[in-house]
């Protein structure tokens, strides 16, 4: 699927209320499973090699860094925040850094969304 189409779908989803089935103030495990399901659209982007979810953190591994990488992680943070009704933090790293966590070395950037907006 074309990146513009994927980003447009995410933007429209956020504009019309997003994914309603994922609303939870519940446990970290339930937020994690919801985020994992809701971030599946990232696999449609050709530059994304993988994504991992741990709690309310999402790690995105880029094969090549697209010009709109910040838009991709901002959209993922907003989409995740909407889906779990809780803060969502997204990290962008190189594809060969699978398993990377904060403090493990360099990364491209990060994005956090809380209360329906980027911080």
C-alpha positions, 0 to 999 in steps of 0.5 A: 500500500502506498505510504500516502494512503496509509498516512491518510487512513491514519489521519482520517481515523484520528479525525473521525474518532479513531479506533473505539474498541481500544479505549482502556485505562487498564493494565499495561498488558492490555495497552500493549496488546492493543498497541501491537494490533493498532500499529500493524499498519506500519508493516505496510510502509516499505521503509519499515522493517519491523516494529516492537511494542513494550508497554506504551512504547513503540519502537519502529525500525526503518530500513531507510529513513524516509523524508517523512519519518517524523510524520510517520512516528508522530502519526503512530504516537497520536494513533496509539494515544487514541487507541489506548487512551493513555500516553504513547511514546514512539521511537525511530531507530535503524532496522539493524537495532532490533531490540533497541531500548532507550539508553542503548545508543543512537536513535533517529528521534522520538515522539510522544502523544498524550491527551490527544496531542503531541508533546 
